[in-house]
Amino acid sequence: MTRPSRFAWVLLLAGLYVGVPQVFGGDLYLMSNIVAALTIGGIALSWSLLGNLGGMVSFGHAAFVGVGAYVSALAVMKLGAPVFAGMILGGIGAALASILIAPALRLRGPYFALSILAYAHIFKIIATEWKSLTNGSGGLSSIPRFPEWAGFDFGSKTGSYFIVLTLVLLFAGIYHLVRRSDYGLALRAMHDSEAATRVVGVNSLLLKALMLLLSAFMAGVMGAFNAHYINFLEPDYAFSTLWTTLPIVAAIFGGYRTIAGPLVGAMGVYLVDQLVFKSLIPSGHQVILGALLIGMILWSPGGLLPPLIRLFNRRAHAQA
Amino acid sequence: MTELILQALYSGILAGSSYALIALGLALVFGTMRIINLAHGEMVLVAAYMAYTLENAYQWNPLLAIPLAVIVACMLSVVVNFLVSRIRHDRELNSLILTFGFGIMLTNISLMLWKADIRSTRSAWLQDAISFGSLYSMKSELLFFAVSLVLVGLVAWWLRASWYGRAVRAVSSHREAARLMGINPQRTELVSFLVAGLLAGFAGVALYCNSVIQPSLGGALTVKAFIITVLAGMGSIVGVLVGALLIGIAEALTTTLASSALQDLTGMVLFLLVLFVMPNGLFGTKRHD
């Protein structure tokens, strides 16, 4: 595959930052769906970072999303932190929460996956029961929205779109840098043989813990973004299993071993789910997502993007 | 106070016995196929909804629904077995994602068919109180306690004495060696899935009779079953039973001493504690990787 030229990147960025708001900015319903899809995309990216680089399947990302959302909302509401600072605190909170589960990194495959599933339940219960801080299942309402800066309202639909787009692109950049770094090399080697990697002096446990930390931070920031975007939180929503399910479906659908895969997957899966499936089957429309997940694992576990790119390249070569 | 605690212990043991059925199915499948069926809790729940459907539509006693519940759970088991055996790459991790997807499907189908409402049995006989001295329970709880013990005993006997039971144990301990001895691993896996389905069918009806059901419950059941198998360690039926009773008692005590909302937290904390302190479980032998 030829690397996309710098010109293509500029074109893509211009399309995302100028084109999308220009074309769809008027349609508030569509815009809010795009923002939600990007949020899912960001979480899917953090999920696949853990899966691809760390070799760990997480069924507990809802915990990081929820913790990030609550920490940020509470930091802004109770401590008076600025909204953007709150979001970073939310990410740090989620990263700290991930340290609690780090001992489970010693466990392999299914054991880790299920430990983190069990672990995700704990935070929902804490958020529900710690009523003095979180107002329990009554939830937190009127969480401060994004501020106005230099005459531009970041609280508007288009403003929120810019924020979430920037976050997602930033995360994709970080992901890319990590993958290219020495850490990425060590992680790839670990994927082939963990024992051999340990012999040559790589602390595999520490590396995995760092990936978990980074992944949790990203998921936490996305959760925090969402809290300030919709201005309301309650435990059932903040820790909903949907924050785990949708990103997994998106990442698997797009291809979790690539960086663009989870993002493209999230746009496709979420928009089709919301705009098509939901109107066909109002209650229980996620049955299709489940079927999609099974189909992908059976027929194309690497996702749809890699085979599509191969197909595209073959065409390009044939024409050349 | 002592009386309350004794009552909690008693209720906990009764509740724990049906957890053992769910956990045993999960553990059997994990033993032979090295996969965790993340849709296991949802299968139990669908079995429970069979009892609800027959009671609601035909006024049948839920106990009469057991054959149907068992058949449906076994059929779902066969489907999971079929799907998982068709995974080509990295079965250990991909099977998790696949069964997770199957669980999502079952949850949403339940949501479509039976709505999100909370359901429980209306059978007055099953819900009648029965007492030993100062200890109370529902008749159904006592009944299913007995049923569970018998079933766990039967499975233990089956694993020890029958040809297929021994095949299951052989495949669990060394798949290749078992194959060389003339055991068909695929068929043995199917058998373990069928037994898991059978247990799930009974567990589902027990769940419906003893407590309440709703479509979103499946995930929590899977987690609970998994927690029990971790407490038990691999390859120990006594461990599964003790682990299940332990979880039941811990939950009942939390409800009595603190609040019912914290009930699930106790199990999780116990679980994380055991996982970190003794990863081989309370009764397990050391794993060889």
Interface residues (C-beta under 8 A of the other chain):
Chain A: V57 F59 P103 A104 R106 L107 R108 G109 P110 Y111 A113 L114 S115 L117 A118 Y119 H121 I122 I125 I126 T128 E129 T241 T245 I248 V249 I252 I281 S283 G284 H285 Q286 V287 L289 G290 A291 L292 L293 I294 I297 L298 P301
Chain B: F30 I35 I36 L38 L83 R86 I87 R88 H89 D90 E92 L93 N94 L96 I97 L98 F100 G101 F102 G103 I104 M105 L106 T107 N108 I109 L111 M112 K115 A116 G219 A220 T222 V223 F226 I227 V230 S259 A261 L262 D264 L265 M268 V269 F271 L272 L275 F276 P279 D289
